[in-house]
Amino acid sequence: MTSLSIVIPAYNEENRLPLSLDTILSFTGLRQWEFLEILVVDDGSKDSTAALVEKYAARSPLVRLLRNPGNRGKGYAVRHGMLAAKGEWRLITDSDLSAPIEELDKLLGAAATANASIAIGSRAIDRSLVSVHQPAGREISGRFFNFVMRACTGLPFRDTQCGFKLFHRNAAEIIFPRQQLDGFGFDVEDLFIAKCHRLKAVEVPVRWANVEGTRVSLLSGVKAFSDLLLIRGNQLKGLYR
């Protein structure tokens, strides 16, 4: 049995969340857990996302709503959820389940095999697992970002931006109190903090399908490049110690 927290950052997701929560509850209901919780972190949604999650929470004790103090960004939502989580293993998954929840078994298995405290889903290791691709422009910019990211940080990963990542409690309690970024670059920052503390992370190919309605704007994508400089600056300031 496994002790698991599933953290779902959500902003204006009233349309996509019901199917995702139903799918997660169905998947998790097929096995026994030492402990299980599903934390939906509402990032100041303007629609009925919060009310929807509260209805699910009223029906299932596994579901819990966390609220950010306004719209603070996905990085803030992820940090909020991971620090509130109680499971031994803590999964971050996007609200659209672009990586199917069943791929959790791959991450758990890879972490156990490699004796790693972090396992990250990857679209880049085996692109045949990507059933629906992003628009060509976004894929090209993503590959360029990864090239620059590796040059700036020394991280070896081919895909840091896939929203499907698993952290052991010990790693989460080191990484997330030190996370400084609230925007697009937080994924890189978290893995960079892990590197600074010599936490072992493995990159795992997962099935993935692009879902229309992305929240990543052109401006936030551009800002991710400047976030790489902020990460280096934060390291020099000793914020990751």
Secondary structure, 3 states (H helix, E strand, C coil): CCEEEEEEEECCCCCCHHHHHHHHHHHHCCCCCCEEEEEEEECCCCCCHHHHHHHHHHHCCCEEEEECCCCCCHHHHHHHHHHHCCCCEEEEECCCCCCCHHHHHHHHHHHHHHCCCEEEEECCCCHHHEEECCCHHHHHHHHHHHHHHHHHHCCCCCCCCCCEEEEEHHHHHHHCCCCCCCCCCHHHHHHHHHHHCCCCEEEEECCEECCCCCCCCHHHHHHHHHHHHHHHHHHHCCCCC
